[in-house]
Amino acid sequence: MTEINEHIEEVISKNKSTKYEMDKLQGRIDDTKESISVLSNAVKCGFLAEDHSLILEGWIVEYQHNQDQMETHLTEMIDHVK
C-alpha cells in the first residue's frame, strides 16, 4: 500500500512540475506577443529613423520565430500529457 502511495505522490509531483513549466512557457509566449505588439506599433508610428525601423523589423521577425518555436513546444508538452 505504501508503495502505491509513493508512486501516486511521484506522479502528482511530476504533474505539478509539468504544469509549472507549461505555465512558465505560456507566460514567455505572452511576453513575446506583447513585445511584438510594442515593436510593431513603434514601427507603424513612423517617427523612427528608417534604419532604426529596419532594425526593429528584424527583431520582430526574430520574436515571431521564437514565439512559433515556443508555441510548438507548448503544444508538444500538452499532447504528451494527454
C-alpha positions in Angstrom: 0.0 0.0 0.0 2.8 2.4 0.9 4.5 1.6 -2.5 1.3 2.7 -4.4 1.1 5.9 -2.3 4.7 6.7 -3.1 4.1 6.1 -6.8 1.0 8.3 -6.7 2.9 11.0 -4.9 5.6 10.8 -7.6 3.1 11.2 -10.4 1.4 14.1 -8.7 4.8 15.8 -8.2 5.7 15.3 -11.8 2.3 16.6 -13.0 2.8 19.8 -10.8 6.2 20.3 -12.3 4.9 19.9 -15.8 2.1 22.3 -15.2 4.5 24.8 -13.7 6.8 24.5 -16.8 3.8 24.8 -19.1 2.5 27.9 -17.3 6.0 29.4 -17.4 6.3 28.8 -21.1 2.8 30.3 -21.7 4.0 33.4 -19.8 7.0 33.7 -22.0 4.8 33.4 -25.1 2.5 36.1 -23.7 5.5 38.4 -23.1 6.8 37.7 -26.6 3.4 38.6 -28.1 3.4 41.9 -26.1 7.0 42.6 -27.3 6.0 42.1 -30.9 3.0 44.4 -30.4 5.1 47.2 -28.9 7.8 46.9 -31.6 5.2 46.8 -34.4 3.5 49.9 -33.0 6.8 51.8 -32.8 7.5 50.9 -36.5 3.9 51.8 -37.6 4.0 55.2 -35.9 6.6 56.3 -38.4 8.5 58.6 -36.1 11.7 56.4 -36.0 14.6 56.8 -38.4 14.3 54.4 -41.3 17.4 52.4 -40.3 16.0 52.1 -36.8 12.7 50.8 -38.1 14.6 48.2 -40.2 16.4 47.1 -37.1 13.1 46.8 -35.2 11.6 44.9 -38.1 14.4 42.4 -37.8 13.8 42.0 -34.1 10.0 41.5 -34.8 10.9 38.6 -37.2 13.2 37.1 -34.5 10.5 37.4 -31.8 7.9 35.9 -34.1 10.2 33.0 -34.8 10.8 32.5 -31.1 7.0 32.6 -30.5 6.4 30.0 -33.1 9.0 27.7 -31.5 7.7 28.2 -28.0 4.1 27.6 -29.2 5.2 24.4 -30.9 7.0 23.2 -27.8 4.0 24.0 -25.6 1.7 22.1 -28.0 4.0 19.1 -27.8 4.1 19.3 -24.0 0.2 19.4 -23.9 0.0 16.4 -26.3 2.5 14.5 -24.2 0.5 15.0 -21.1 -2.8 13.7 -22.6 
